[in-house]
Amino acid sequence: MAKTRAAFFCSGCGHESMRWLGRCPACDAWNTFAEAPQAAPKSRLGSSARLAGGGTLIRAPIRLGDVPSGSIARIPSGMPEFDTLLGGGIVPGSLVLLGGPPGAGKSTLLLQLAANLARSGGPVVYVCGEESAAQTKLRAERLHASDDLLLFAETDLRAILDALERIKPRALVVDSIQTMALPEVESFAGSVAQVRDCATALMEFAKRTDCATFVVGHVTKDGSIAGPRLLEHLVDTVLYFEGENGAEYRIVRAHKNRFGSADEICVFLMDERGLHEVANPSELFLGVGGNASRPSGSCIVASIVGSRPVLVEIQALVGETSYGTPQRLAANVDRARLAMILAVLERRAGMHLGAHDVYASVAGGLRINEPAADLGIALAVASAFRGVALPAGTVAFGELGLSGEVRAVSQRARRAGEARKLGFGSIVAPPGPTRSGDDGTLVARDIASAVANVLG
């Protein structure tokens, strides 16, 4: 048996060192090194597979042309919006990591998912490492889960994998990876070594048996998944819960997806009966007002989230500062992007914002990162600064350049189509492939003309 020596790993990037370091030389993070065994346990089959009778099957590469082609038959989850989030359904043999803060709904979502899969046929195993089988049963009764779901209250991953070899499930849920432990790893559950090696063992099992595996991961105080960064690199898909826990809805975003579009979202409403999908997120984020008139400082933006167009409301508030330095605060909007837009408004549109506090937010809790929201943010700030509301039924999208021009953005037709479908008749957008005004939009070539045409 190989001798195991102690080593130190950075929980942020996985960098290895033979001694403890205060600052990681790879990612410059402070106080992220944790002690763990240096040598990871080898696979149970080793470098070659042993055959009955003492023979050895040597593994060898194969030609790309010899690999059978054809589309993978995905497994429907029973939740159409969640299937869209994953790229069209669950891929057999995939490893999906679901992270989020405590109380966000991770266990509820995966219990509902496992129950749907068990109801549609085939053994499905739910490993509850944080609760007893009786506690999970109480939650399952509240969610009306299928009685065919197999529960396994165990934290010894080696015992779990041995049992799964006999059951041969088509889907597996592990709640959570931080509670799992391998007996051959000399470390406690949740440590860097245990999380790393348990994730590797689950990945090997999923790929070898074509068992779709979902793993719950806890997050740290800064919002990242606890454990080594290697955990997110190992898995096929990384899903995060977003939004406030106190809100009635939950947003699940795909930060990594090998089988679909990254940055895709799925919106759920949460009540005492569990999570319910929202088929049209635009109506949720727009609220009860829809395309009605709104107060000053509000602008509707046609954004692309993942692969779908979503309308969101940008809200801004401008007031005279009471301090020497004006405040620039942003919620669910990049603060640096907001500072750039304010500089463009002041320089190119003649708005003197240097003595005013400016606050900007995306209503509903959805975070918008794409540059196409620049024009909407600028119009919301200009509306709040002048105290004049935008005309009812107005939607805006476009990227702002430092010279004040409004630049074209991708998927213009889909953004405009989503706005018209929800009853918005006035669309403010940069010049497109058609002639000015031919598609019913108000063309904004620069920010000064856009503010003048919309606000008067």
N, C-alpha and C positions, 0 to 999 in steps of 0.2 A: 504494500500500500504506500502511495506517495506521501511524503511528509508534507504537512501543511504548515506554512509559515504565515505569520501575521503581516498584513499589509493595510494600507489606508487608501480609501476611495473617496473621491469627491461626489457628493450626492447630487450636485448640479449637472456635471458633465461626464462623470465616470472616470476621470483621470486617476491613475494609480501612482502611489508613492510608497516607498519603503519606510517613511517616517511621517509623523503628523506635521502638517503645514497649516499655518494660519490663513494663508491666502493661496488659492488654487492658481498655479501658473498657466493653466489652460483657459479657464473662463473668468479669472480675476475675482471670483466670489470669495467672501470671507467666512471662516468658521464652518465650512461645509464638509470637512474630512471626517470620516468615521472609520473605525477599525473593523476589518473583516478578514476572513481567511483568503490567502492569495490564490490558492489553487482551487478552482471550481471542480465539483465532482464530475467525473466522466459519465457519458451515457451508459446505460445498462448494457447496451450491445457493444460498446467500445468502438474502435475504428473499423471493425469488420463484423459482420453478422455470423454467428456460429450456427452451423447446420447440425441436424441430428446425426449422430455417429462420429462426431469430432471434426467434420469438414468445415471449411471456411468459405463464405460467399464474399468475394472481393467486390466492393463497389467501384463503378467506373462511370465516367461521363458518357453521355449519349449525344448523337447529332440532333441539332434543332429540327431538322426535317423529319426525324423519326418520332418526334413527340406528337401524339395524336392531337389534332386540332378540333375545334368545336367550342361552342359557347357553354359556359358553366350553368347548370340548372340551379337557379337560386331558390331559396326556401322562403316563402311568404311568411311574414311575422304575424299577420292578422291585424297590423296597424299600417295602413297605406302610407301615411306621412313618414313613419319611421323607416319603411322600405325605401322611400325616396331619399331619405337622409343617408342610408347605407349604399345608395347607388342602384337600387332596383330590387332589393331583397337581401337575405342573408346568404353569404357565400359559404358552402360547406368547407370545413377545414380552416376557416378564418379565425383570427384571434383579435377580439375587440376589447379595448380598454375604455371604461366609462368612469370619468372623474367628476368631482363636484364637492361643494362644501357639505357639512353635516345637515341633514334635514332637507336637502334639495329634491330628493325623490329617486335616488339611484336604485335602492333596493326595491322600491315600489315599481319602477319601470321594468326592471329585469324580472321581477316576480310575475308581473303581467305578461311579459314576453314569453317566459318559460311556460306559463300556464297555457297561452295560446298555442305554442308549439306542441305541448303535450296533448292538447285537445285535438289537434289535427293528425295525430298518429306518430308512433315512434317513441322510444324511451327518451326522456329529458330529465336531467339531473340538476338539482339546485343545491349547491354546497353552501350551507349557512355556517360560516365560521364565527360570526359575531352573535348569533342567537341560537337558542335551542330549537329543536324541531317543534315543540309546543308553541313557542313564541312566533315562529314563522307560520304555524297553522292559524293562529289568531289573525295575523295580517292577511293570510290567504283567504280566510272566510269573509273578511271585509271586502276583499277585491273579487269575490266569487270566482276564485281560481279553480282549475280543474283538479279533481281528486286523483287523476292519473299521474300527476307530477311526482317525481321521486325526490325526497328530501334526504340530505346527508349532512348531519351535524358533526363535523370533524374538521380538525385543523392539521392533521398529519397528512401532508400531500402525498407521500409515498403510499400510505394506506388507501387514500382516495383513488390514486391512479391504478393501483392493483385491483380495486373493486370495479373501476370503470372498464378495465380490460375484459371483465366477464359480462358486464351489462351492455357494452358497446352502444352508448347513447349517440343520438344524432345531434344533440345540443347539450351544452354544459354551461352553467352559471356558477362562478366562484365569487362569493361575497364575504370577505374581500381578500385581495392579494396580501395585504399587510398582516393578516391573521394566519396565513399559511406558513408551514415550516417543513423542511426536509430533515430527517434525523441525522443524515450523514454530514450536514453542514454545521460546523461548530459555531453557531451564533443564535441569537434569539430571534423570534418571529418579528418581522417588520424591519429588521436590520438591512443594510445595503446588500450583504451577501445572500440573505434569505430571499429578499424580493427579487434579486437578480437571478438566482438559481431556480426559484419556483416558477418565475415567468418563462425561463428557458425550458423547464420540464413541461409546462403547459403548452408551449409552442410546439415542441416535439410531438406531444400526444395529439394535438389538433391536426398537424400536418400529416401524421402517419395514419390516423383513423378517419380523417375527413369529418371530425366532430367540430361543429361551430361552437366556439368557446367565447364566453363573455366574462370579463374580469372587472370587478369594482376596485377602484383605486382612490384612497383618501388624498386630500390636498393639504398643502402646508398653508401657513398664514398669508403667504404672498400669492396664493391661488394656483400654484403649480402642483402636479401630482407628486406625492411623497415617495421617496426612494430614488434610486439612480436614474439618470436621464436615459440609460440603456433600456429601461422599461418601455419608454415610448418608442424607441427605435425598433424593438423586437416585434411589437404588435403590428397588425395590418391596419387597424383603424383606431383613432383616438377621438373619443367623444367627451365633451365638457358640458356640464350644466351651467347656464348663465342666468343672470337676473337675481332679484332679491328673493330670499326665502319666504318673506312675509307676503309676497304677491300671490295672487291666485293662479297665475300662469307660470310655466317653466319653459325655458328655451334650451334646447340641446343643440350644440354646434359641433360639426365635424372639423377638427383641427388637422387631421391626417386621415386619408382614405385611399388605400391602394386599389379599391374597386369602384370608386365613384368620385364625385366632385368634392373637393375640400371646401371648407367654409360654408357648407350646406347647413341649414337649420331646420329644426322641427319644433313646433310650438305645442305645448300641452296646457290644458287647464287642470288644476288639481282641486279635488274636493275629498270628502270622506270616503268616496267610492273609488278613489285612485286617480290616475292620469287619463285625460281624454284629449284626443288629437284636435287641433284647430286646423280645418281644411284651408281657410283663407286668412293667413296672418295679417294681411293689409287691413282688413276690417277690424281686427283686434287692436292694432297699433294706432289706427286712426280714431278709435273710440266711437262714441255715439254720435259725434258731430258729422262724420263722413265727409261729404264735399260741401257742407254748409259753411257759412262765413265764420271766420275765426278772429280773435282779437289781434291787436298789433303784436309783433314779435313772433308770429307763427308762420311757418311755411311748410307745405307738404313736399316731400322729396321722393322721386321714383328711384329706388335703389335696387341693385342686384345683389342678392344674398345667396351665395352658392350658385345655383343654376336657375333660380326663380326671381322674378321681379316682385318687390315688396314696397308698398307705400308706407312711409313713416313721417311723423311730424317732428320738425325741428323747432324748438322753442328758444327764444333769446330774450334777455332782459338787459337793458342799458340804463344806467343811472349815474349821477354825478358822484365822484369818489369822495369819501370822507377821510381818506388817508393820503399820504404823500405819493404813494405808488398805487396806481389803479390796479384793481383785481381783475384777473383773467382766469375764470374757472370754467371747466368743461366736464360734462357728465356724458359718458358713452360717445364722446367725440374726442379725437386726438387733440390734445392741448396745443401742441406745436403747430398743427394745421390751423387751429383757430387763430393763433397769433399771426400766422402768415396772412390769413384772410382779412384780419383787422388792419394789417399794414397796407394791404392792397386797397381796401376801402378808403383808408385815410389818404393815401397818395394818389389813387387813380379816380376816386369818386368824390373827393372833396369833403369827406366826413371827418370832423375833428374829434376823434375818440380818445385822445391822449389824456383827457381829464375825466374819463368816465369808466366806471366798472362795467365789465361785460361778462355775462353768464350765458352759456349755451348748453343745451341738453337735448337728447333724443327721448321723446315721450314714449313710455312703455318699457324702457329698460333694454332695448335692443342696441347693441353697439354697432356703429357704422364707421368703417375704416376707409371706404373707397373714395377717391378724389371726386367722383361724380356728385357728391353731396356738397361740394364747395359753393356752387351757385345758390343752393337752398339755404345754406348757413349764412351766406352774405346777405341774401334778401331778408332773412329773419332778423339779422342784426340791424340792417337798414330800416326795416319796418319798426323795430323797437326804438331805434334812435330818433326817428321822425314822429313816432306815435301814430302812424297811419297803417291800417290793416291792409293786407293783400286782398285783391278781389276774390270773392267766393268762387270755389271750383278751380283754383290755380295750383298747378304742380310745376316744379322746377327741377332740373338736373343739368349738370355741366361742371367741368373742371376749370378752375381759375389759374391763369398764369400770372407771373409776377409783374408783367406789363399791363395787366388788367384785362387781357383778352379772355373770352370764354371758349375753352377748347372742347373739341368733340370727345364723346365717350362711347364705349362699346354698347351694343345691344340697344340702340336708340329706339327701334321699332317696338321691342318688347316692353320697354319702360312706358312708352306712350300708349301702347295697347292696354296695359294694366290700368293706367290712369283713366282712360276712356271707359273701360269696363266698369269702373267704380263711379262713373258719372262726373269726372273732372273734364271740363270742356276747354279750359285755358292752360296750355302747356308752354312753359318757357324753357327753351333749350338752345344749345349752340347750333350753328349751321350744319345741316345734314346733306345727304346725297341729292335730295330734291331741291327745287328752287325755293326761294324764301317764301314761306307761308303756304306752299302747295299742299302740305300735309296737315294744315290746320294749327301749326305751332307758331308761337311768337318767338322769332329768332333773336337771340341775344348774342351779339358779336363781342361786346365788351361789358364790363360791370357797370360803367357809368350809364350807358344807354339802357341796360337792363333795369337799373334802379329807376331811371326816368320814365321808362315805358310802363313799368308795373305799378310804381308808387305815385307817379305824376310829379 
